[in-house]
Amino acid sequence: MTLELEKVSRAVAGVTHIHDVSLRLERGSLNVLLGATLAGKTSLMRLMAGLDAPTSGRVLVDGKDVTGFTVKKRSVAMVYQQFINYPALTVYENIASPLRVAGLPRSEIEARVAEAARLLKLTPYLQRRPLEMSGGQQQRCAIARALVKRADLVLLDEPLANLDYKLREELREELPRIFASTGAVFVYATTEPMEALLLGGSTATLREGRLTQFGPTAEVYRRPGDLATARVFSDPPLNTLQATKSGGTVRLQAGGSIPVAGAFASVPDGSYTIGVRAHHLQVEAGEGHEAAPSINGVFRLRASVTVAEITGSETYLHMEAGETPLIALLPGIRGLEPGTAVDVLVDPGQILLFDSAGARAGRALDAAA
């Protein structure tokens, strides 16, 4: 099955939730909807499923217009953030429930439940009730019930959001294997860039109900087409700095200048926004009142530490360079007290560059990953 959205919009009470989204999802593909809360992920899924009708545009399945078809007339399965199981039924009966509703013969039901249980590693728990299992096992049960239908379109709306870290990591590793074993179109919604990267496939980035980019996940991450996409696909938040190129020199509004290098080499004079991911910032202990001069084509800014968040093996260092907030992801434990002066190094070979309209400027750099 191929699912295609043609300039689909959705408005409720005069407020537009989805703006002219066009997407084509191929059979057997894994597709991630990535965006912050209220970006439009669930609204878009409901349009795909037929739970809501678009205000404008069309929904096509294998080239056939199904815009007016209800969800009952489509081959769709959906798993929600809040896993839903029937508490009075065993795991076996939970998984089998949609097949019984469909009137399939007993032998077919048994075969499908056994297959889904094997994929989700639920075989030992088929005679338990959901409340007798862990949260991760309960979510596996909900996913199995969706898979057993063998629907052409499987929608997973932040299915791991309510699980603890260990369970999320375990299921994240297994889901791509499970997806690969079917020929359905899978759509997986998440707020977390790291989850999108772990799942792979293709990613559609959403911001305020607008599709900003769609393509292979690694490609969208490394080469965002605009500043909005780069911000959606960055966690911790993308650092942004204002810069001006004039002749052979690039100056940062926050301080410091260097000869033209990196992405700046292929753009005309003008004003630009630099995007720097947290793990590409380098931090050194500052000395004196001013940052050391920028040398070797690397910007050097004086900043003041505001918060150091230590995770154990890494430190999220929050800083301010004048009025510009910055965050660096540094290896190891950096117990820097608030107010500590540091020098922040920005390598122009590891930046994302955008013009005044927010579009990507200059050549894409693989280093900015």
Phi, psi and omega in degrees: 000138172247128178253130182227132173253128180246104177046051183278132175231155179219121178238141179230122180054039177083358179255124182276121180264328179232131185247106169043058181272129173238126182214146173231118183246124186270157178302138178076012184260152173253121185234128182256131169263113185246127177181162179292170174304136182073015177285341179115010184297308181294321178300319180292320178298320180296327176290320178298321185281337186093008176289329175233153176259139178292148175290325175211163182092179184227153172245124183242139173238117184052039177083353181266133180286115179243022186306320182269001183281138175283169182298331180295336181263010179239156179267084188228142170228146184221139175239130185259168177301316175274102184298135185242117175229161176273110189295334182277349182260153174290168177301319179303311183291327175300312182293323184282345189305315180292335179285324176294320178299323180284351177078027179288151178294156185303317181298321179292319178299313181300319181294317182291318179297318179298319180294314180296319179296322178294315180298320183264008178057046181248001185307319181289348189247012188297333181263003175275164172263154186308319183289354176267006183238168177287167179300320179295321179292324177295320178291325175300321179298317179296320179292319179300320180296328176287319183290326186295338179291340184056043179290154178285335181231122179243121183249128180237108186263094182047056188290345183252002189299329184263009180263157178287169189303314184297316180293322180297315180298320181296313181289326177301321180291327186274330187301314178303322177296318180295316180299319184295340184275357179239168178253016184281165168273120179255135175233123187237120181263138178206156173263355191253116177304321181297323179296319178299317180294322180292324181284327180077222181062220177243152181233135171252121179267133183239140176215119178053044176079008180246137174280119182265331179194151176216133179173184176308136189306311181297325180292316180296322180293314185283327186231064177299137184283343179205173184295324180299316179295317179300322179291319178298321187261038177222127176211113008300169182304147180296132172281134178235137179227142178269135183223155177230129174258127178218114182063235182261017185233143174241127180242140175266140177298327180282355178120145177099147177214153179217161170296153180305130180203169175058224183297336181290342185293339186248017181236154178285170175301148179153188181262141184219161171250126176267131172250128181229122177286152189303324184281356177261357175274136173252145183231133177233154177297133181272151177229139180076193184263342182239150175292147175300153181299150177291126182227164178055032176071019180242129176293142175230119183244144172272131181223165179239132180291135175252317179211140172243113179260114183261123181262351182124296179257350182220163177229128171268113184255113178267134184219169172228127173253095190068241177258008182263117177284143179224151173222132180241142174255112188243143177289148176081187182261121178241093183276064181271131182282150175305137181095350179295133178277133178223159171258131180253126182256130180239113180272119180296348175278355181232041180237163168252133187242132183229146180279185185295339178269358179092002179278152179298136180241148177073183181282148178286140181248124179296336181295334182277067183233000000 
